[in-house]
Amino acid sequence: MDEFCDGIASTENSAFGSHAQSMGHHADSAVLRGGSAAAVAAQECIASLGTDTGGSIRQPAALCGCVGLKPTYGRISRYGLVAFASSLDQIGPFTKDVRDSAILLGVMSGVDPRDSTSVPQPVPDYTAALTGDIRGMKLGLPKEVHDRRT
């Protein structure tokens, strides 16, 4: 990981070069896209944090096979974050499963007097919604996903 997100497209570091592959399969280091996601996927930690402006939590999580959550704006304090785009930047967790992500979201959420963008709303129990029952849910996919010509 680089200062100022220079290494956003990989896990390379300008000063130290590429990281050693620790995932036990043939994932390309350049494809992993983030040290925080790679550390969770490699079971080097149970959770880690990242910042997301345009996909920097969600994309590495998807490529590494872990859960990445970009929370709603104002849910988690951004105090101390150096923002690229203030209204888009969020801090969120990388975890091995959705339950751990829900737990971390609950712990990290809430109003912060040092961050004027944090929302003064009660923090729900996010794990309560994890019943496993998906009846009645709808999944929307762009039609281009099914168009084999694109």
N, C-alpha and C positions, 0 to 999 in steps of 0.2 A: 504494500500500500504506500502510496506517495503522498507527500504533503501537497495540498491544493489539488488533489485528485488527478495528478498527472498519470497515474497508473490505473485509471478507471476501466480501461478495456482489457486489463489483464491483472495478474498478480505480480507483475514485474515492479521493481523499485529502481528508480533512477540511480540511486547510490549503491545498491547492493545487488542488482540484477534480478534474475528469475528465482522463484522459490523452488525448493525441492518437492517433488511429487510425493504426497503422503497418503493418497486415497486408496491404494491397493488395487486400482484398475487403471485402464489406459486412458484416463481423461487428460487431455492436453492442458498444460498450465495456462496457455493463453486463452483457452475456452472457459476456464473456471471463473474468471472475471472478478474475483474479490476474495481477499484474505479472510474476511469475517465469515463468509459463507463456506469457504474451503475448510476453515478451522472446525466449524460445526459438523460438516459432512465427514471430515476425517476423525471425528470424535476426539478432537484435541480439547474441546470445551463443550459444555452443555448448551450454551447460548452465547451470542455475541451481538454487538450493535453495529448498525450502519446508518448512513444517511442516504436519502433518496431525493433526487431532484427530478430525474426523468427515467428512472428504472434501476438505479444503482443498488437497491435492495432486492427488488423483485426479479430482475434478470439473473444475477448470480445465484440466488436461491433456486430458481428453476433449473439452471444449468448444473448445479451441484446436488440436486435432489433433497434439498431441505426446505423449510418454510421461511419465507421472508414477508414481513408485513410493513407496508407503508401506511401509517395511521392517518386518520382524518386530521386536517389542518387544525391546530390548536389543542388537540387532545393530549399531546406530550410536549413538555417545555422544550424550547430550542435554545434555552439560555446556554451560552458558551459555544454554540455552533457558528462556524464561519460560513455564511450562506453564499451560494452561487446565485440563486434566485429566491429572494426572501419568501415570496408567497407560494413557492413550490417545494422548498426544502423541508424534509421531515426526518426525524430520528426514529428508527424502528428496529425490532429484533430479528435475528436469525435464530431458528430453533430446529430441532429434529422433528417436532410434531406440532399440530395445531393447538393442542391443550397447553403445551409449554408457551407457545406464542400468546395465547389468551391470558395466561397467568402473568407473563411479563408485561403485556399491555396494561393490565389492571394495576400492576405495581408502579409502572412508569407514568401513568396517566394522572391528570389533575391540574388544578390551577397553580401557577408559579408566580409569585409577586415580582420576580425578576424578569419575567417574560410577558410583555403586554399582549402578545398574541395567544397566550394560553387561555382556554375557555373555562370560565367558572361554572362548570356543570358537574353534577354528581357522576362518580365513576361506577358504572354497572359491574356486576359480576359477569365477565365475559365467558367464563367457563359454564355458566348456567345454560347457555344456548347450545352447548355441545352435547346434544342428546343422541345424535346419530340418525335421527329421523329426518329424511329429506323429502318426504311426501309433500306435494304442493309447491315445491321449489321449482323455479324455471331457470334454465341456463340459456343465455343468449349468445349466439355465435354469428359473426359477420358472414354474409353469404359468400364472401370471397374465400372463406376457409374451405368451403365445399366445392368451389369452382376449380376444377383440375386444370383449367387453361391458364391460371395465374401462377 
